[in-house]
Amino acid sequence: MTLPEKGDVKSNIVVSVVGSTDGMLGQYAAHVSVCHSVEEVKNILERAMESILQAFCERNGGQVPRRIIIYRAGMNENQFDQVLEQELLAFKESFYSRGYNSDYVKMAVIVCQKRHHSRIVFEEASSGSRYEPGGVKGGDKDYLNPCVGLCVDARSVSADTVSGDNYVGSIVSPNTNEFYLNSHAAILGTSKPCKYTLIYDEIGLKVTCILLSLLFCSQSLPTYSLSRSNF
């Protein structure tokens, strides 16, 4: 979704939805719409989902997906409620209009964020240094990008980070199911991992299941992804 700058009353809102239509996540259907106000977005999303569902049914013998994972990009933490109250509701109503309830079709919503200040680096010792408990001793330290595929989804646990019952220095929240994934190699500079936050889950997803879906569905392609897989 592309919103105009604050104060810009002439530009339109562009809403795009992309959904996979096969079990291997190799075929996609897309729907792009333009509207003039935020109030129209809910109706557009509902029509977009109906269009993609129609394409899915045509490819799969009239069957609708039983499990849907929605990837939403470009949202801040203070907009999570907006996703649940407006966008998710629009998607659900597209199924209700076809006679399917929430028991038949289950959904999960994952927010993908690149606009954060967290960086993940690997601390490597230069020549003349030696590794000792607690870190690198002697010489200079070199900071390198971690390998592609590194997932940070747990709080750090070490003797110098424990303070009472809390762990200090973690970059993931103890209150939400979230993780950082270094999914690409940086040619220059420090790689910026993508942060994934599971804000709604009827399926019962685990982090390993989400990572598995990301193997097939790159975050750079669809804003929303429909998965036929039953995890």
N, C-alpha and C positions, 0 to 999 in steps of 0.2 A: 504494500500500500504506500503510495507516494502522496504526502500531504503538502500543500503550499506553505510558504513561509508565513510566520505570524504577521498579520496585517495585510496580506495579499488576498484581495477579494476577487481577483479576476481569474486566477489560475484554477484549474479543475483538480479534483482528487482522482487519481488513477488506482484502481483496485484490480489485482491479478491473483488468480487462484490456479494452481497446477496440481493435478492429482494423477497418481499412477493407476493404470488400468489392467495390469497383469501381475502375476505372482512374483515375477523376477524383477519388477520395478524397472522394466526396460521400455515400456510404452506409456506415454503420458497424454492427457487431455488438458487443455488450457482454456481459461476464460478471462478476458480482459474487458473491463468496463470503465467508464468515465462518469463521474457525478459532480455535482456542484456544492454539496453540503455534507457534513458528517452524518446528518440524520438519514441520508439516503444509503449509507454504507450497509446497514443491516439488511435491507431489502436486496441490495445488489449481491451480497454474499450468499443470501439464500438462493437467488436465481443462479449464481455461479455454481453452487454445490449441486443444484438440480441438474444443471447442464453436464457436469462431470459425472454424476451418478448415472445419467442416461448413457454416456459414453462407456462407462464401466459395465453397465448391464448389457449393452449391445455386444460387448466383447466377451462376456462371461455367461452367455446363455440366460440372461434375465436375472441373474443373481446379484444381490447387493453385497458390499463388503461387510463382514461381521465385526471386524476390528479396524479402527481408523486411528492413525497417529497423525496429528496435526503439528507441523513445524511452523512456528510463527517467528518471523525475524523483525528486527527494528523496533523493539519495545523496551521501555524502561520498567524498573520494578514498580513504579507508581501507576503503571498502565496495565498491570496483570488483571485487576478486577474488570477493566474494560473489555479485555479479551474474553473473560468468562461470561460476563453479563450481556454482551452484545454479539460478538463474533461466534462464540461457541453456541449460543442460543440460536443464531441464524442457521448454523449447520444442522442442529438438532431438528429444527422446524422443517427443514427440507426432507428429513426422514419421516417426521410425523405426518406430513402431507401425503406420503406414500403408504401410510398405514403401519409403519414400523415404530416400535417404542424403544426406550433406552435399554430394555432387557435383551432385545434382539440385536441391536447395533451398539457396541461399546466404543467409547472414544477416549483418547488421551491427548493432552496439549503440552507441547514442549516449546519453550521460548528459547531462541538462539540469539545470543548477544555478542557483538564484537566491540561495542562501545564501552569498554571498561579499561581499567588501568593496571590490571594484573598481568604479570609476565612470568614465564617459567623458564629458568635457565639451569644449566648443569655447571657445577663448579669443578673445574679441572685444574690440577696442580701443574705448574710449569717445571722445567728441569731443575733439579736441586731441591725439590720439595719432597716431603714424605707424608704419608697418610697416617694419622694417629686418631684414636677415639676422640670425637668431638670436633673434627674438622681437619683442615690441611695445615701443616706446620712448616714454616720456613718457605722461602722463595715467594714468587708472586702467584696470584690466582688468575686463571683465565675462565671467562664465563662463555659457555657455548650453548647453542640452541639444543634442546632435547631431541631425541629421535622422533620421527613421525609416528603417530599413533599413541603417544603417551597420554594417559588419562589420569587426572587428579580428581579423586572423588572421596577422599577420606581425610580426617583430621590428623595432623602430625602427632606422633606420640614419641616423645623422648624425654630424658631426665631433665633437660633444661627448658622444656616447653610446658611442663605440667605446673599449673597453679591451682591448687585445690582440686575441684572436680572439673575445671575448664582447661582447654588446651589453647595455648597462645600461639599465634603465628599461622593459623590455618587460613586458607583463602576460600574455603567453602563454608556455607552456612550450616549450622547444626539444626536449623528449623525447617529447611526445605531440601528436597531431593535434587541436588544439582551437581554438576561436574564440569571440569575444563578438559577440552580435548585438543591436543596439538596435532591437527589433521593435515598439515602441509609443511613443506620445507621452505624456509626463508632464504632467498638468494642473497640478500643484503640485510644487515641489521638484525634485530631481535624478532623472532616469530611471535605472532599474537594469537594465542589460543582462543577458540570459540567457547563461550560459556553456555551450557545447556541447563535449563531449569524446568523440571517437570511440575507444572502448576495444576494439572487436572489429570486424574487417572481413574478410569473405570475398568481398565484391562488388568491392572496388577503388574505393571512393567517393573523390571529390574534394570539396573544400569547396564548389565551385560546385554540385555535385549535391545536397549536403545542403541548401544554401540554396534550391534549386529545390523540394525536397520540402517545405520549411517554408513556401513560398508557399501550398501547398494544405492543409497540416496544421498548425494552430495548436498551439503547445505547451500552451496552456491547456485544450485539449480532451482528447486521448488521452494516457494514460501510455505505452501501447505503440501503435505504428502499423504496420500491415502495408501495404507498398507493392507494387503489382503492376508498377510501372515497371521496365524494364530499362535502367539507366543505361549 
